[in-house]
């Protein structure tokens, strides 16, 4: 059994060395290895994989089960080369449904209300951090972690460019920003340096303790801001998230393009690059994930087809 653990650890180290984060993947794979060891199972079998994948007493969600099994299947294909007795679970043994949760799309008024609520936080540096973070995510579509990982040297306000390093899938990119965003970030710099002069972090966004803003400690305060801004929570839907500001940016950009009558299909690769998507298909999802965009895309297609002979 130690052999499987060794192979699993080596496999994760190899893929991480190639730039993959594998946070959830790694946790699930090692959970499966723990399961094999607890049940004294000497090899990776389809039966063991299915039993582990479905042994989730807190969830009976088939999509969740299939995602757990997918982790084992991917590793099994690697392990089978090294351990011929390994069984690779068939792709159809559990129904696999790809499902993305519908995001909350913030209106400009809701974003303004969130920033106004942030202004009421204490101490003042906390208020400045949140106002800047919300505004930055809303106008750039950065991932929350990308904004928190920005170093001071990554924020070139002279050129109006943010350098996002080591993002999802290990990719880096440059993000141009509007002059009004430059002005807002300059204002934040002055507040940060005045209120936290002894900060030793290289992070652009500095916490009240003088450390880098931690993306994992943001949800509690953001929940308070959502409540203070009186943003409604749709029954049966997930609460609005900070990450939904990214979705709102992408959707608003596409809506603006449609309303301007530009060639959206030609511009989607540009938006995909700006957002740091690994390929344009992730950006195309917004066309089907947002009813208003889907209607505009359908109308554009109808108009195009009507003009054909």
N, C-alpha and C positions, 0 to 999 in steps of 0.2 A: 504493500500500500504506500510505503514511503516513496516508491518509484513513481507512482502517479502524482503524488504531491510534488516531487522534484520536477517532473515534466511540466506540471501546471505552473509552478513558479518560474521555471525557465522560459516557458511560452509567454507568460505575461511580461517578463523582463525583456524578451526579444521584441514584442510588439510595442512596448513602451519606448524602447530604443529607436523604433521607427517613427515615433511621434504621436502614437495613440495614447489617449488619457486612460481609458479602460477603468474608470472609477467604479461604476456599477457593474460592468462586465467582470472585473477582477473580484469584486465582493461576491458575486453570484457563483463564479467558478470555484473559488476557495470554499464557499458554503457547500457546494456539491462534493468537493473532495472530503470535507469534514463528514458529510453524510455517509460516504463510502467507508470511511474509517470507523465511524460509530457502529455501522452495521456489519463490519468485518467483511466487506465485499472486495475481493482481490482484483477485480477488473471492471472496466467501464462497460456496462451492458445497457441495452435499450430499456430493459425493465427497470433497472436502477435509476436511469435518467428520468423516465416518466414518473416514477414514484416520487423522486425528489422534486421534480417540477410541479407536481400537483399537491405536494404536502405543505400547503399554505393555509392553515386554519383560519387566518384572518381575512383571506380573500378566496372567493370562488370564481374569480374572473378568468375566463378561458384565454383572453388576450394576455393576461399576466402569466399564466401557465406557459403559453406558447413562447413568450419571450424568454422565460427561464430555460426552457428546453433548447431554444436556439443557441444559448451560450454553451451548453454541453455539446450540441451538434457541431458547432464551429471548432471547439477544442478537440472533439473526437476525431475529426478529419485529420488534424495534426497528429494526434496520439497514435492513430492507426498505422502510421508509417513507422513509428518506433516500437509499438506494441501490437503485433498482428492480431492478438486475441480481442482487441478493442472492437466493440460494435458501434456503428454510427447510426443513431436514431433516424428513421425515415422522416422525410420532410413533412409527410402528411399524417403522421401518427397523432398529432394534436392539431385541431383547426387553428389556422393562423390568420388573424385579421389585423390589418394595419389600421390603427386608429389614432388620430391626433385630436387632442382636446381643443375645442373651439376657444380661442383666446378672447379676453375682454378687449374691445377696441375703444380706447379712450377718445373722447371728443376733445377739441381744443379747450373748451370750457372746463372739463374735468381735469385736464393737465394743469390749467391755471389754478384751479381749486386745490390741487395737491401741493403745488408750489406755495400757495398762500398758507396752507396748513403747515408746511415745513417751516415757514418763517416764524411760526409761533413756538417752535421747539426751543428748549434751553439745555445747555448753554448756547451762546450765539454761534460757536463753531459748529455745533451739531446742526443748527438751523441752516448754516451756510453749506454744509456738506450735503444735506438732503435737497435743498433747493437746486444746487449745482448738479447733483447726480440725476435727479428727475429731469431737469431741463436737458442735460447732455444726452440721456437715453432717448428722450422724446425727439430730439432734432438730428440724431446721428444713427439711431437704430443699433447702437453697440449692445453687445451682451453685457449683463450686469458685471460678470467677472472681468470682462475686458476693460470696463471703465475703472474698476477697482485696481486692476493691475497696471494701469498707466503710470509710468514713471515721469518725473518732472522733465527729463530729457526727451520724453516721447511727445510732449505737448509743445509744438513749435508755433507759438502765437504770432511770430513775425511772418511766417509763411502761411499760417492758417491751416496746419496739417497735424493730425494725430497719427502716431505710428503705433499700431496695435501689434504686439509681439506675441509669438507662441500662443496663438488662439486655438480654437477648436480644430482638431486634426493637425495641430502643430504648424499651422499656417500663420504668416504675418502679412499685414497689409497697411497701406496708408489711407487715411480717411480725411478728405478735405472738409473744412467746416466754414460756415457762413460768418461774415464779419460781425454780426450781432452775437454769435456764439463766442467769437474771439473776445469781444468786449466783456461778456459775462464771465468768461474764464479768467480774464485779467483781474476783474473785480474780486473773484474768489481767491486768487493768488494773494492779493493785498490783505484780505481778511484773514486767510490762513496764516500768513507770515506774521501778522500783527498779534493774533490770538494764540498762536502756537510757535513762538520763535525758537523754542528749544527742540523742535521736532528733529528726529534723526532719521526718519524714513525717507527713502527716495521716491515714495509714492506721491503722485500729484494730489490725490485726495487723502488728507491726513485726519485720523480720528482725534477725538478729544484727548486721547492718551498720548498723542504724538506718534502713533503707529499708522501703518497703512490701513485704509478702510477695508474691513473684512466682509466679503460678499456673503459669508455664511451667517452673519449676525444682523441681517437687514430686515428679515421678514416681520419681526415683532413690531418695529417702529413703523414699517410701511402699512401694516394692518391698522395702526392708530391713525395714520394719515388718510387712509381710505375712508375710515369712519368719520374723521373730522371734516373731510371734503364732501361727505354725504353722497358718495358714489354708490348707487344701488347695486345689490347683489341679486342676480337673476335666480329665482328658485330652481333648484336642481342643477345649478351650474357651479363651477369652482369660483372661489372668490377672485377678484381682480389681483393680478400679480405685478410685481415690478417688471418682470420679464415681458409682460404684455405691452409695455411701452415700445419694445422692439417690433412686435407685430403691428402695433398701431402706426409706427413710422412707415413700415413697408406697405401696408394697406393704403395709407394716405398718399404715398408717393405714386402708387399704381392708379388710384382714383384720379389724382391730379393729371396724370398722363392721359388717361382716357378722356377726361373732360377737355383737355387741350387738343385732342384729336391726333396725337402723335402716334407713331408706329410702336406700340407697346411691346410687341414681340421682339423687335430689334433692340429695345432698350433693356429688356429683362436681364440679359447677361451682364450689363453694366450694374444694375441693382444687385445682382447676385454677387458680383465682385466687391461692391461697396459693403454689403452685409457680411461678407466672409463666408458665404455658403460654399460647400465643397463642389457643388455643381448646380446649374440653373433649375433642376427639377424641384429643389427645396423652395425656390422662389416662386415657381409656378403654382405651388400649393395655395398661395394666397388667392389665386383666381377662383379656386373651387371652395376654399374655406371661408370665403366672405360672400354672403348672398348678393350684396350690392355690386361687388366686382364681377361675380358670375353673370349677373344680369347685363352688365355693360359689355362683357366679353361676348355673350351670346348675341346681343344687339349688333355688335361690330361684325360678328360672323354672318349674321343674317343680311346685313347691308352688303357685305362682300359677295355673298352668294347671289344676291339679287342683281348684282351688276354683271354677272357672268352670262354669256350667251346660252 
